[in-house]
Amino acid sequence: MRTMRRHAQNSGFTLLEILIVVVIIGIFIGVATLSTDLVDFDAEMQREARRLDNVLRLASEEALLLSRDYGLKFYEDGYDFLVYDHAAGSWRPLDGDTLLVRHTLDRMLLALRVEDRDVKLGAAADVLMSRAEAEPGEDDSGDAAGGEDAEELLPVPDVVIYSSGEMTPFELRILNTIEPLEPDVVLSVEFDGTSEIGHDEI
């Protein structure tokens, strides 16, 4: 009887059992953290879509108020607002601090579809750098070969926001690069400017 009681008092968890419990707890914590990160990143993508949607509404209001045609040039990692210069007959980058070049967050990529066709997008930094290098310097007259190269690199918008309030209908997909199997966030914009944000799987 005394032997059985002493054995019960000395019994406890072995080191191996404790290590197994710690590993199991670590696995559960890792899974929970990963799930939280995916949810947070999806919320970030939706915020980016809402941000662009709000800026589009602002641009549409300004176009209507100022009787100007705005353009939107998309890149795989951002977008850039343009304005149509009627005197020069071409598009140019928009000056001012209301509608500026806006880049998406890291780990996001954009895919654009306009009028049922996919638009090939380049990287914003590469396109803008090439455009800056082709612009004539202060000492250039602008009528040399460099000026012709600059004209070839003049920005052409993928989407036009007309002074009447209408705009080119398009579908912008914000790709989830963290987890490719998760649904992407999609911003769909109609000709009259109405928009919808949702999820869609490729």
Secondary structure, 3 states (H helix, E strand, C coil): CHHHHHHHHHCCCCHHHHHHHHHHHHHHHHHHHHHHHHHHHHHHHHHHHHHHHHHHHHHHHHHHHHCCCEEEEEECCEEEEEEEECCCCEEEECCCCCCCCEECCCCEEEEEEECCEEECCCCHHHHHHHHHHHCCCCCCCCCCHHHHHHHHCCCCCCEEECCCCCECCEEEEEEECCCCCCCEEEEEECCCCCEEEEEECC
